């Protein structure tokens, strides 16, 4: 079955020819879907932390590791990180959509994982740290509901941590924007402000935007890949855009591109539990190669690659 494609789509990102590279049929235990994986380099290998939805409808996190980031994935035989509602009641309905950064400040070898906890009062942002992706130290809630799509920056700025996140207003007409908040200790957060506002009208990112993968440090600034949602008569379309933030002050936007650069096109992106969704939560960078891991139609995992130098040139010249 072939679906119509947009002949004018951006050539910046190239899809992996073996997409989807991980699907529920690949999993060592029964599940409904595999999607929205965080990604990092750990012990010289690519590690992804996938959102796995079970047959009851709740999600947990499970890791998979690959030497090259494309093939021969070693998947944990059981869930890596599960909800613990007895200790953390905000995790009542599961945990979802992680982002990982390796912290440059603080204790050496520490990775921070921000994730969405699905509470009885709505989604919110939680934080955990780990050194081995086996044992996790939970910090609990760091942003109340409704809030999600969060990631830390890997280092402090003027002795403060900065968190990117996306609170949701009670009225969609106000727009759901990407925000930043600051903390001296990863617990107490304030100095919040809008970072990337959702546009309005007919824009591809009108009324709802959110962070994609974790922030990526480049020679020209922090690369932010974000998702924008356009609501149509047939439903919502999740596509990706680019933004560049100041390296020393990531509350300042250097450039935000007008056009989306990646969106649902292939059948595995357009048909699934949630159609027309390309949703990345993790990237790794090897030399000039940016490898983006994204959830396809909230059902399976896929990969797209790009040249980092081409991405930066595109942003500067868009």
QUIHUFEN-V65164 format. One record per backbone hydrogen bond with DSSP energy under -1.0 kcal/mol. NH is the residue of the N-H (numbers start at 1). CO is the residue of the C=O. E is the energy in kcal/mol with one decimal. If there is no record, write none. Layout:
BEGIN
nh co e
NH CO E
NH CO E
END
This chain:
BEGIN
nh co e
9 6 -1.6
14 305 -3.0
16 303 -2.5
19 16 -1.8
21 301 -1.1
22 301 -1.3
26 23 -2.2
27 24 -1.3
32 53 -3.0
33 53 -1.2
34 299 -2.1
35 51 -2.4
38 49 -2.1
40 47 -2.0
42 45 -2.9
45 42 -1.3
46 66 -2.5
47 40 -2.9
48 64 -2.8
49 38 -2.0
50 62 -2.8
51 35 -2.3
52 60 -2.9
53 33 -2.1
54 58 -3.0
60 52 -2.1
61 81 -2.8
62 50 -1.9
64 48 -2.3
65 74 -1.8
66 46 -2.3
74 65 -3.0
76 63 -2.3
80 61 -1.4
81 61 -2.4
87 84 -1.0
88 84 -3.4
91 88 -2.6
92 89 -1.3
93 118 -2.9
94 91 -1.6
95 59 -2.1
96 116 -2.8
99 114 -2.1
101 112 -2.0
103 110 -2.5
104 154 -3.0
110 107 -1.0
111 130 -3.0
112 101 -3.0
113 128 -3.5
114 99 -2.0
115 126 -2.1
116 96 -2.7
117 124 -2.3
118 94 -2.6
119 117 -1.1
119 122 -1.6
122 119 -1.5
124 117 -2.0
125 143 -1.7
126 115 -2.9
127 140 -1.5
128 113 -2.2
129 137 -2.1
130 111 -2.1
137 129 -2.9
139 127 -3.3
142 125 -2.9
143 125 -1.5
147 123 -2.0
151 164 -2.0
153 162 -1.8
157 160 -2.9
161 183 -3.4
163 181 -2.9
164 151 -3.0
165 179 -2.2
166 148 -2.3
168 146 -2.2
174 171 -1.7
175 172 -1.4
176 207 -3.1
178 196 -2.5
179 165 -3.3
180 193 -2.5
181 163 -2.0
182 190 -3.1
183 161 -2.0
190 182 -2.4
193 180 -2.1
195 178 -3.3
196 178 -1.6
199 205 -1.5
203 200 -1.2
206 203 -1.3
207 199 -3.2
209 176 -2.3
210 227 -2.0
212 225 -2.0
216 223 -1.9
218 221 -1.5
222 245 -2.2
223 216 -3.3
224 243 -3.1
226 241 -2.0
227 210 -3.0
228 239 -2.7
229 208 -2.2
230 237 -1.9
232 235 -3.0
235 232 -1.2
237 230 -2.1
238 276 -2.3
239 228 -2.3
240 262 -3.0
241 226 -2.8
243 224 -1.9
244 255 -2.9
245 222 -2.5
246 252 -2.4
252 249 -2.1
254 244 -3.1
255 244 -1.5
257 242 -2.3
261 240 -3.1
262 240 -1.0
269 266 -1.4
270 266 -1.4
271 267 -1.9
274 297 -1.9
277 269 -1.7
279 295 -2.2
281 293 -1.1
282 293 -1.1
284 291 -1.9
286 289 -2.7
289 286 -2.8
290 306 -3.1
291 284 -3.0
292 304 -3.1
293 282 -2.6
294 302 -2.6
295 279 -3.0
296 300 -2.9
297 277 -2.5
299 296 -1.8
300 296 -1.4
301 22 -2.9
302 294 -2.6
304 292 -2.2
305 14 -2.7
306 290 -1.9
308 288 -3.4
311 307 -2.4
312 308 -2.5
313 309 -2.2
314 310 -2.5
315 311 -2.3
316 312 -2.3
317 313 -1.8
318 314 -1.4
END
